[in-house]
Amino acid sequence: MRKYLFAGMFVALLAFSAPIPAPAADYFIIEDKNGVCRVIKARGWTRKSIDGPFTTKREAMRVKARICPKRR
């Protein structure tokens, strides 16, 4: 009985100590102090973010073209 308890606790310890994947970085549209819009990959909303998160860079670029048409 004791060896089964030890084996179960060992398996549980291994299961809980497995690395947990970090959340994937998303794409955000930011505007710098010069008014230039860019698409960046970040883990969360930043101070300079004006829109996002987007799952793909292509989607973020489409929205950036609509929001900031005259900017880079």
Backbone torsions as a table, in degrees:
resi	resn	phi	psi	omega
1	MET	NA	-42.4	-177.0
2	ARG	-66.9	-37.5	-179.6
3	LYS	-70.1	-29.8	176.5
4	TYR	-70.8	-38.1	177.2
5	LEU	-64.2	-44.1	178.2
6	PHE	-63.1	-43.4	179.8
7	ALA	-64.3	-41.2	178.2
8	GLY	-64.4	-41.4	178.3
9	MET	-66.9	-37.0	178.4
10	PHE	-64.4	-44.3	178.9
11	VAL	-64.2	-42.0	178.6
12	ALA	-63.4	-40.9	178.4
13	LEU	-62.3	-43.4	177.8
14	LEU	-63.6	-40.7	-179.0
15	ALA	-64.9	-41.3	-177.7
16	PHE	-81.2	-16.8	-179.8
17	SER	-94.5	0.6	178.2
18	ALA	-65.3	144.8	-179.8
19	PRO	-63.7	134.8	178.7
20	ILE	-94.4	126.2	-178.5
21	PRO	-64.7	137.3	178.5
22	ALA	-73.9	152.5	178.1
23	PRO	-60.9	141.1	-177.9
24	ALA	-67.1	146.0	177.4
25	ALA	-73.9	142.9	178.2
26	ASP	-110.5	171.4	179.4
27	TYR	-100.3	136.9	179.5
28	PHE	-128.5	152.4	173.7
29	ILE	-99.7	125.2	179.3
30	ILE	-119.8	158.6	175.8
31	GLU	-127.0	124.6	-179.1
32	ASP	-85.5	-177.5	-174.7
33	LYS	-68.0	-17.7	177.6
34	ASN	-90.3	0.2	178.7
35	GLY	85.4	13.8	-179.8
36	VAL	-90.0	126.8	178.7
37	CYS	-91.8	140.7	176.9
38	ARG	-142.5	158.7	174.6
39	VAL	-103.5	126.7	179.4
40	ILE	-126.5	160.5	175.5
41	LYS	-102.9	121.0	-176.8
42	ALA	-142.9	162.0	179.3
43	ARG	-83.2	-17.3	-179.6
44	GLY	-164.4	179.5	-179.2
45	TRP	-62.2	136.8	177.9
46	THR	-113.0	172.3	-179.5
47	ARG	-61.9	-33.0	-175.0
48	LYS	-94.1	1.6	-179.3
49	SER	-66.3	136.2	175.7
50	ILE	-115.2	-15.9	175.6
51	ASP	-163.0	154.7	178.8
52	GLY	135.7	177.0	4.7
53	PRO	-83.9	152.4	175.4
54	PHE	-119.3	145.2	-178.0
55	THR	-80.6	-28.1	179.7
56	THR	-124.4	153.5	178.9
57	LYS	-69.0	-34.7	179.8
58	ARG	-60.8	-43.2	178.6
59	GLU	-63.9	-42.3	178.9
60	ALA	-64.4	-38.5	179.2
61	MET	-66.2	-37.2	177.5
62	ARG	-63.2	-45.3	-179.8
63	VAL	-67.6	-38.6	178.2
64	LYS	-60.4	-40.4	178.8
65	ALA	-63.7	-31.1	179.4
66	ARG	-81.0	-39.3	-177.6
67	ILE	-77.5	-42.6	-175.2
68	CYS	-121.4	65.8	-174.4
69	PRO	-66.3	-32.7	-176.0
70	LYS	-92.2	-6.3	-177.6
71	ARG	-99.8	161.4	-179.2
72	ARG	-58.4	NA	NA
